[in-house]
Amino acid sequence: MLQAQGLNLHYGASHILRDVDLAAEPGKVTCVIGRNGVGKTSLMRAISGLHPTSGGTLKWGDTDLTRLPPHKRAQAGIGYVPQEREIFPRLSVHENLRTGLAAAKGRASGIDESVYELFPVLKDMLRRRGGDLSGGQQQQLAIARALTARPGCLLLDEPTEGIQPSIIKDIAAVIAELARRGEMAIVLVEQYFDFARDLADHFYVMDRGQIVLSGAKRELEEADVRQHLTV
């Protein structure tokens, strides 16, 4: 299980995350939802180690991640798909996928065929440069790259942003399948409730850097969640 307790994060004098508690279990989709600018991406950067926290603890199973640098967290099993995708535009699809193996640390020595089963379009584009793909294809590549390391916990930061509806459906199907397998904890950051509602097992609603509402999907009223998403 991924467990964050009392996470605080500052950008200079700005207090961005305020005592955030979060837990994510294998086989479940844990959704962090909220309006733009409430701290969702900062929380993902804090968990992945891309921005140091100023308080609190973070554990993945028995491993204390709190002071580990990003590459050590990746080796421990934390996979991160950032909002900007950050693929390598001049590398081929195959080369992009192989970069994900750097974080595998013995979990994988090559690209598992299951990655292509989840994203069959990529198998037909292995020699194409990442920068030549459409936005939706690049998002699929970014998720597939994270999966090559066989992470135990997958962080997805708004994977539907700017993506055509047909590929949004494909990405939703992949997330549901990964959860169904029961081997991976999935933390999904979203601002669109309609997409998250069909996938999430547990919600954490953020506002101004804090968790203001949380609970299993069956326990929460949709109206209570939506009131924190309206401008």
For each residue, the residues with C-beta under 8 A, 3 or more apart:
1: 23 24 25 26 60 61 185
2: 22 23 24 47 58 59 60 78 153 185 187
3: 22 23 57 58 59 60
4: 7 20 21 22 23 46 47 56 57 58
5: 21 56 57 58
6: 19 20 21 55 56 57
7: 4 17 19 20 21 22 43 46 53 55 56 57 58
8: 15 17 18 19 20 53 54 55 56
9: 15 16 17 39 42 43 45 46 51 52 53 54
10: 13 14 15 16 54
11: 14 16 42 51
12:
13: 10
14: 10 11
15: 8 9 10 18 209
16: 9 10 11 39 42 209
17: 7 8 9 20 39 42 43 46 53 209
18: 8 15 208 209 210
19: 6 7 8 55 56 210
20: 4 6 7 8 17 39 43 56 206 209 210 211
21: 4 5 6 7 211
22: 2 3 4 7 30 32 43 187 204 211
23: 1 2 3 4 30
24: 1 2 28 30 153 185 186 187 202
25: 1 28 30 185
26: 1 152 182 183 184 185
27: 179 180 181 182 183 184 185
28: 24 25 179 185 186 201 202
29: 175 176 179 186 188 199 200 201 202
30: 22 23 24 25 185 186 187 188 200 201 202 203 204
31: 187 188 189 190 196 199 200 202 203 204
32: 22 40 43 44 187 188 189 190 204 206
33: 40 189 190 191 193 196 203 204 205 206 225 228 229
34: 38 39 40 191 205 206 207 228 229
35: 38 191 207 228 229 230 231
36: 191
37:
38: 34 35 206 207 208 209
39: 9 16 17 20 34 42 43 206 208 209 210
40: 32 33 34 43 44 157 158 189 191 206
41: 44 45 83 157 158 189
42: 9 11 16 17 39 45 46 51 209
43: 7 9 17 20 22 32 39 40 46 47 189 206
44: 32 40 41 47 48 80 82 155 157 187 189
45: 9 41 42 48 50 51
46: 4 7 9 17 42 43 49 50 51 53 58
47: 2 4 43 44 58 65 73 78 80 155 187
48: 44 45 70 73 74 78 80 155
49: 46 52 65 68 69 70 72 73 78
50: 45 46 70 80
51: 9 11 42 45 46
52: 9 49
53: 7 8 9 17 46 56 58 66
54: 8 9 10
55: 6 7 8 19
56: 4 5 6 7 8 19 20 53 66
57: 3 4 5 6 7 64 66
58: 2 3 4 5 7 46 47 53 64 65 66
59: 2 3 62 63 64 65 66
60: 1 2 3 63 65 73 76 77 78 152 153
61: 1 152
62: 59
63: 59 60 76
64: 57 58 59 67 68
65: 47 49 58 59 60 68 72 73 76 78
66: 53 56 57 58 59
67: 64
68: 49 64 65 72 73 76
69: 49 72 73
70: 48 49 50 73 74
71: 74 75 102 103
72: 49 65 68 69 75 76
73: 47 48 49 60 65 68 69 70 76 78
74: 48 70 71 77 78 79 80 102 103 149 151
75: 71 72 103 104 105
76: 60 63 65 68 72 73
77: 60 74 107 151 152 153
78: 2 47 48 49 60 65 73 74 151 152 153 155
79: 74 103 146 147 149 151 153 154 155
80: 44 47 48 50 74 146 154 155 157
81: 85 142 143 146 154 155 156 157 159
82: 44 85 86 142 157
83: 41 157 158 161 189
84:
85: 81 82 138 139 141 142
86: 82 142
87: 91 96 130 131 138 141 142 145
88: 91 95 96 99 130
89: 129 130 131
90: 129 130 131
91: 87 88 95 96 99 129 130
92: 95 96 126 127 128 129 130
93: 96 97 122 125 126 127 128 129 130 133 141
94: 97 98 111 126 127
95: 88 91 92 98 99
96: 87 88 91 92 93 99 100 130 141 145
97: 93 94 100 111 115 122 141 144 145 148
98: 94 95 101 111 148
99: 88 91 95 96 102 145
100: 96 97 103 104 144 145 146 147 148 149
101: 98 104 108 109 110 111 148 149
102: 71 74 99 149
103: 71 74 75 79 100 149 151
104: 75 100 101 107 108 109 148 149 150
105: 75
106:
107: 77 104 149 150
108: 101 104 111 112 148 149 150
109: 101 104
110: 101
111: 94 97 98 101 108 115 116 148
112: 108 115 147 148 150
113: 116 117
114: 117 118
115: 97 111 112 118 119 122 144 147 148
116: 111 113 119 120 122 123
117: 113 114 120
118: 114 115 144 147 174 177 178
119: 115 116 122 123 140 141 143 144 170 174
120: 116 117 123 124
121: 124 125 137 140
122: 93 97 115 116 119 125 126 137 140 141 144
123: 116 119 120 126
124: 120 121
125: 93 121 122 128 133 137
126: 92 93 94 122 123
127: 92 93 94
128: 92 93 125 132 133
129: 89 90 91 92 93 132 133
130: 87 88 89 90 91 92 93 96 133 138 141
131: 87 89 90
132: 128 129
133: 93 125 128 129 130 137 138 141
134: 137 138 164
135: 138 139 162 163 164
136: 139 140 163 164 166 167 168
137: 121 122 125 133 134 140 141 167
138: 85 87 130 133 134 135 141 142
139: 85 135 136 142 143 159 163 167 171
140: 119 121 122 136 137 143 144 167 170 171
141: 85 87 93 96 97 119 122 130 133 137 138 144 145
142: 81 82 85 86 87 138 139 145 146
143: 81 119 139 140 146 147 156 159 171 174
144: 97 100 115 118 119 122 140 141 147 148
145: 87 96 97 99 100 141 142 148
146: 79 80 81 100 142 143 149 151 154
147: 79 100 112 115 118 143 144 150 151 154
148: 97 98 100 101 104 108 111 112 115 144 145
149: 74 79 100 101 102 103 104 107 108 146
150: 104 107 108 112 147
151: 74 77 78 79 103 146 147 154 184
152: 26 60 61 77 78 183 184 185
153: 2 24 60 77 78 79 184 185 186 187
154: 79 80 81 146 147 151 178 184 185 186 187
155: 44 47 48 78 79 80 81 187 189
156: 81 143 159 175 186 187 188 189
157: 40 41 44 80 81 82 83 189
158: 40 41 83 161 189 190 191
159: 81 139 143 156 163 171 175 188
160: 163 168 171 190 192 195
161: 83 158
162: 135
163: 135 136 139 159 160 167 168 171
164: 134 135 136 167 168
165: 168 169
166: 136 169 170
167: 136 137 139 140 163 164 170 171
168: 136 160 163 164 165 171 172 195
169: 165 166 172 173
170: 119 140 166 167 173 174
171: 139 140 143 159 160 163 167 168 174 175
172: 168 169 175 176 195 198 199
173: 169 170 176 177
174: 118 119 143 170 171 177 178
175: 29 156 159 171 172 178 179 186 188 199
176: 29 172 173 179 180 199
177: 118 173 174 180 181
178: 118 154 174 175 181 184 186
179: 27 28 29 175 176 182 184 186 199 201
180: 27 176 177
181: 27 177 178 184
182: 26 27 179
183: 26 27 152
184: 26 27 151 152 153 154 178 179 181
185: 1 2 24 25 26 27 28 30 152 153 154
186: 24 28 29 30 153 154 156 175 178 179
187: 2 22 24 30 31 32 44 47 153 154 155 156
188: 29 30 31 32 156 159 175 196 199 200
189: 31 32 33 40 41 43 44 83 155 156 157 158
190: 31 32 33 158 160 193 195 196
191: 33 34 35 36 40 158 229
192: 160 195 196
193: 33 190 196 197 222 225 226 229
194: 197 198
195: 160 168 172 190 192 198 199
196: 31 33 188 190 192 193 199 200 203
197: 193 194 200 217 222
198: 172 194 195
199: 29 31 172 175 176 179 188 195 196
200: 29 30 31 188 196 197 203 217
201: 28 29 30 179 216 217
202: 24 28 29 30 31 214 215 216 217
203: 30 31 33 196 200 213 214 215 216 217 220 225
204: 22 30 31 32 33 211 213 214
205: 33 34 211 212 213 214 225 228
206: 20 32 33 34 38 39 40 43 209 210 211 212 228
207: 34 35 38 210 212 228
208: 18 38 39
209: 15 16 17 18 20 38 39 42 206
210: 18 19 20 39 206 207
211: 20 21 22 204 205 206 214
212: 205 206 207 228
213: 203 204 205 220 224 225 228
214: 202 203 204 205 211
215: 202 203 219 220
216: 201 202 203 219 220
217: 197 200 201 202 203 220
218:
219: 215 216
220: 203 213 215 216 217 224 225
221: 224 225
222: 193 197 225 226
223: 226 227
224: 213 220 221 227 228
225: 33 193 203 205 213 220 221 222 228 229
226: 193 222 223 229 230
227: 223 224 230
228: 33 34 35 205 206 207 212 213 224 225
229: 33 34 35 191 193 225 226
230: 35 226 227
231: 35
